[in-house]
Amino acid sequence: MKKALKVEPIDNVAIILEDIKKGDSCSYGDNKQQITNHDISFGHKIALIDISPGEDIVKYGQIIGYATQPIKKGDWVHNHNIQSDRGRMKKERPLR
């Protein structure tokens, strides 16, 4: 089984700790498991829950951005489906 890292209880994504293929399982936290919907490379994020457009993406207990499209549990989370808030003033964020 592949491993992933979830740091804080409020995180809705985990970090993949080794390359993983679509359909593989990864474990995180208290022996929780997640099946992947995509190939995901080391260091990238996997969704631990379904995330709707406009919802916050939380990693390491911090909001790192928001979903720009529906993200299903097990999906690869990256710049194709999220918008980062880093370096932006909150007022620049589109209304949700």
Residue pairs with C-beta under 8 A, 6 or more apart in sequence:
1 25
1 26
1 27
1 33
2 16
2 17
2 18
2 20
2 24
2 25
2 26
2 27
3 17
3 18
3 26
3 27
3 28
4 14
4 15
4 16
4 17
4 26
4 27
4 28
4 34
4 46
5 14
5 15
5 17
5 28
6 13
6 14
6 15
6 28
6 29
6 32
6 48
7 59
7 60
7 61
8 58
8 60
8 61
10 58
10 61
11 48
11 58
11 59
11 60
11 61
12 47
12 48
12 49
12 51
12 56
12 57
12 58
13 45
13 46
13 47
13 48
13 57
13 58
13 59
13 77
14 26
14 28
14 29
14 34
14 45
14 46
14 48
15 43
15 44
15 45
15 46
15 59
16 26
16 40
16 41
16 42
16 43
16 44
16 45
16 46
17 42
18 42
19 39
19 40
19 41
19 42
20 26
20 36
20 39
20 40
20 46
21 36
21 39
22 36
22 37
22 38
22 39
23 35
23 36
24 35
24 36
25 33
25 34
25 35
25 36
26 33
26 34
26 36
26 46
27 33
27 34
28 34
28 48
34 46
34 48
34 73
34 74
35 74
36 46
36 74
36 76
37 72
37 74
37 75
37 76
38 74
38 75
38 76
39 76
40 46
40 76
44 76
44 77
44 78
45 57
45 59
45 76
45 77
45 78
46 74
46 75
46 76
46 77
47 71
47 72
47 73
47 74
47 75
47 77
48 73
49 73
50 70
50 71
50 72
50 73
51 57
51 67
51 70
51 71
51 77
52 67
52 70
53 67
53 68
53 69
53 70
53 96
54 66
54 67
54 96
55 66
55 67
56 63
56 65
56 66
57 63
57 64
57 65
57 66
57 67
57 77
57 82
58 64
63 85
64 82
64 84
64 85
64 86
65 82
65 83
65 84
65 85
65 86
66 82
66 83
66 85
66 93
66 96
67 81
67 82
68 81
68 82
68 83
69 81
71 77
71 81
71 82
75 81
85 93
